[in-house]
Amino acid sequence: GDWDGCGDLLERESFDLILTAETIYEPKSVPSLLDLLAWCLKPGTGVALVAAKVYYFGVGGGVAPFEEEVRRQGLFHIEHVRSVDDGASNMREVLLLRRKPEG
């Protein structure tokens, strides 16, 4: 589903760390997920770890479209922290998002 409205349930800038997995499979929900992460993470120290498949078959989401949206929005620095390729299934990545300073 969409992430719009979740910010109403969570305190602004109150989290040091957010862990999320399998949340970027639907490209149209990524902008609202990034908005929510920006809303919840503490400025300067807050980070999010995003675990995801490199490609989600049938829906078009995955790491590359997610990275494109992160860069387009400009709210976060992004880096790859881990790749998992067991040779038997879809490759996976763990990405680190760090909020850019406002202003």
C-alpha positions in Angstrom: 0.0 0.0 0.0 0.8 3.6 0.0 2.7 5.3 2.9 0.7 8.5 2.9 -0.9 9.1 6.2 1.6 7.1 8.2 3.3 10.2 9.4 0.2 11.1 11.3 0.8 8.1 13.5 4.5 8.7 14.1 6.4 11.5 15.8 8.4 13.8 13.5 12.2 13.4 13.6 12.1 10.9 16.4 13.9 7.8 15.1 17.7 7.1 15.0 17.2 4.0 12.9 14.5 2.6 10.6 14.8 -0.9 9.2 12.7 -1.8 6.2 12.5 -4.8 3.9 10.5 -5.6 0.8 9.0 -2.1 0.7 10.2 -0.8 -2.7 8.6 -3.3 -5.0 5.9 -0.9 -6.2 7.5 2.2 -7.8 4.6 4.5 -7.4 4.7 4.1 -3.6 8.4 5.0 -3.3 8.0 8.8 -3.2 5.6 8.5 -0.2 7.9 6.0 1.5 10.8 8.5 1.2 8.7 11.3 2.5 7.8 9.2 5.5 11.4 8.3 6.2 12.4 12.0 6.0 9.5 12.8 8.4 10.6 10.2 11.0 14.4 10.2 10.9 16.4 12.5 13.2 18.3 15.1 11.3 22.0 14.6 11.1 22.0 11.2 12.9 19.0 9.3 11.6 19.6 6.4 9.1 17.4 3.9 7.3 18.5 0.5 6.1 16.4 -0.7 3.2 16.7 -4.4 2.2 15.3 -5.3 -1.2 15.5 -7.4 -4.2 17.5 -6.0 -7.1 14.4 -6.5 -9.3 10.8 -7.4 -8.5 9.4 -9.4 -11.4 6.0 -8.3 -12.6 5.7 -5.0 -10.8 8.8 -3.1 -12.1 10.2 -2.1 -8.7 13.7 -2.8 -7.4 17.0 -1.2 -6.4 17.7 0.9 -9.6 14.3 2.6 -9.7 14.5 3.2 -6.0 17.9 4.8 -6.3 16.6 7.0 -9.1 13.8 8.3 -7.0 16.1 8.9 -4.0 18.3 11.0 -6.2 15.4 12.8 -7.8 13.9 13.8 -4.4 17.3 14.8 -3.1 16.4 14.1 0.6 19.0 11.4 1.3 22.5 10.2 0.7 22.4 6.6 -0.5 25.0 3.9 -0.4 25.1 0.2 -0.9 26.2 -1.7 2.2 25.6 -5.3 1.3 24.9 -7.5 -1.7 23.5 -11.0 -1.4 23.8 -13.3 -4.4 23.3 -17.0 -3.5 23.2 -18.1 -7.1 19.8 -19.6 -6.7 17.4 -16.7 -6.3 17.0 -13.0 -7.1 20.0 -10.9 -5.9 19.3 -8.6 -2.9 20.8 -5.4 -1.7 20.9 -3.5 1.6 21.0 0.2 1.1 21.8 2.9 3.7 19.9 6.1 3.6 21.2 9.1 5.5 19.1 12.3 5.7 20.8 15.3 4.1 20.9 18.4 6.2 18.0 20.8 5.5 18.6 24.1 3.9 
